[in-house]
Amino acid sequence: MTKSIVDPFVILPEEAAPLGVQHCERCELSNQRDRVIWGEGNPEAPILMILDNPGAREDRQGNSFLCGTRETLQCGMREAGLDTDSVYVTYLLKCRPIRSYNKPEAREACSPNLQIQLQEKKPLVLLGFGNVVAGALFPRNENVSVKELRGRWHEYQGIPIGFTYHPLAVRRRPNLMKFFVHDLIALKERWRESN
């Protein structure tokens, strides 16, 4: 289990990828990754958050590192009163891209991994971050955007899902933080209703 956000930023514990996925070679990212990143946080959490791909996890010396995405996410969670024990964070892609790659091909190749996680974890509610996640989860909606999706609940494989801005977009444009926090508060309320 993780500790609460008393000290606002914590490095959430990683969950190891299943044995059959640790050496995945379904897309070209297998040639540039260090390892497969399955997810982090509480594996039994009722809330599953979906980002596009893992970011930097270690600094140049190999020490655990809190990247800007994770720091901004935890800042928003703290403002919304959402405890780290209630969330599990995963990704569309389970590898950190280091250089350019075929994005549609990689997302399609990695899609079964997210399906496995949803079946195993059975979260009560989902939250997707950014247009990439929105487009990947709702591919039939051409040019779907978070701006259109946020503020209401949708359904993904029978699970309520909300959307908000990507933490890096919030970091670059601080005026988005109020919307980001509002969406995290709505997530907390939806979880409580589902519980």
PEBELRA-V455808 format. One record per helix or strand of 3 or more residues. SS is the DSSP state (H for helix, E for strand). FROM is the first residue (numbers start at 1). TO is the last residue. If there is no record, write none. Layout:
BEGIN
SS,FROM,TO  SS,FROM,TO
END
This chain:
BEGIN
H,19,22  H,28,31  E,39,41  E,47,53  H,68,80  H,84,86  E,87,93  H,103,121  E,125,129  H,130,137  H,146,149  E,154,156  E,159,164  H,167,172  H,174,194
END
